[in-house]
Amino acid sequence: MSVDADTVRRIAHLARIGVKDSEIAHLQGELNAMLKFVEQLEEVDVDGVEPMTSVTPMAMKMRADVVNDGDIADDIIRNAPETQDHFFLVPKVVE
């Protein structure tokens, strides 16, 4: 697979990147080199190889999934201009 000049312009447009006409040829070469590398990777035999998330096996560090208020609710409420029953008071918007 290779990329032509029109495809480079389309990719630049979709990515919202301003590309001058003088840069098209260089970007075309760069994109074609990337695609060639991906094609080389497709030739590697990976049958029997399990997918992995890291090169070294490790378990994810997890914390208990507990609902809390962050222990700073009082500090946050203290910053509000008006409160009632530990909630923010806001002006009525819809009448």
C-alpha positions as CSV (number, residue, x, y, z in Angstrom):
1,M,0.0,0.0,0.0
2,S,1.3,3.5,-0.8
3,V,0.0,7.0,-0.3
4,D,-0.3,9.4,-3.2
5,A,-0.2,13.3,-3.0
6,D,-4.0,13.6,-3.0
7,T,-4.2,11.2,0.0
8,V,-1.6,13.3,1.8
9,R,-3.7,16.4,1.3
10,R,-6.8,14.6,2.5
11,I,-5.0,13.3,5.6
12,A,-3.7,16.8,6.4
13,H,-7.2,18.2,5.9
14,L,-8.8,15.6,8.2
15,A,-6.1,16.3,10.8
16,R,-6.6,20.0,10.4
17,I,-2.9,20.5,9.6
18,G,-1.8,23.2,7.2
19,V,0.5,21.7,4.7
20,K,2.2,23.6,1.9
21,D,2.5,22.1,-1.6
22,S,6.3,22.0,-1.2
23,E,5.9,19.7,1.8
24,I,3.6,17.2,0.2
25,A,6.4,15.1,-1.4
26,H,8.3,14.9,1.9
27,L,5.2,13.9,3.9
28,Q,4.3,11.3,1.2
29,G,7.7,9.7,1.6
30,E,7.3,9.7,5.4
31,L,3.8,8.1,5.3
32,N,4.9,5.5,2.8
33,A,7.9,4.6,5.0
34,M,5.5,4.1,8.0
35,L,3.2,1.9,6.0
36,K,6.1,-0.1,4.8
37,F,7.2,-0.7,8.4
38,V,3.7,-1.8,9.3
39,E,3.8,-4.2,6.4
40,Q,7.0,-5.7,7.7
41,L,5.5,-6.2,11.1
42,E,2.6,-8.1,9.5
43,E,5.2,-10.7,8.3
44,V,6.2,-11.7,11.8
45,D,4.7,-15.0,12.9
46,V,2.8,-14.5,16.2
47,D,0.9,-17.8,16.3
48,G,0.8,-19.0,19.9
49,V,2.0,-15.7,21.4
50,E,-0.3,-14.4,24.0
51,P,-1.1,-10.6,23.9
52,M,0.6,-8.7,26.7
53,T,0.4,-5.2,28.2
54,S,4.0,-5.0,29.3
55,V,7.3,-6.7,28.6
56,T,7.5,-7.8,32.2
57,P,4.6,-9.7,33.9
58,M,3.0,-7.6,36.6
59,A,-0.3,-7.3,38.4
60,M,-2.2,-4.1,38.3
61,K,-2.1,-2.2,41.6
62,M,-5.7,-1.7,42.6
63,R,-7.4,0.0,45.5
64,A,-10.7,-0.8,47.0
65,D,-13.6,0.7,45.0
66,V,-15.2,2.7,47.8
67,V,-17.5,5.7,47.5
68,N,-16.3,8.6,49.7
69,D,-16.5,12.4,49.7
70,G,-12.7,12.9,49.4
71,D,-12.6,14.0,53.0
72,I,-12.6,17.7,52.0
73,A,-16.4,18.4,51.7
74,D,-16.3,20.9,54.6
75,D,-13.4,22.8,52.9
76,I,-15.3,22.9,49.6
77,I,-18.5,24.1,51.2
78,R,-16.6,26.8,53.1
79,N,-15.8,28.4,49.7
80,A,-19.4,28.7,48.6
81,P,-21.0,32.1,48.9
82,E,-24.3,30.6,50.2
83,T,-25.0,27.1,51.6
84,Q,-28.0,25.3,53.1
85,D,-27.9,21.9,54.8
86,H,-24.3,21.3,53.5
87,F,-25.3,22.0,49.8
88,F,-24.5,24.9,47.5
89,L,-27.3,27.5,47.1
90,V,-27.6,28.9,43.6
91,P,-30.0,31.5,42.3
92,K,-33.1,30.3,40.5
93,V,-32.6,30.4,36.8
94,V,-36.0,29.2,35.4
95,E,-39.2,30.9,36.5
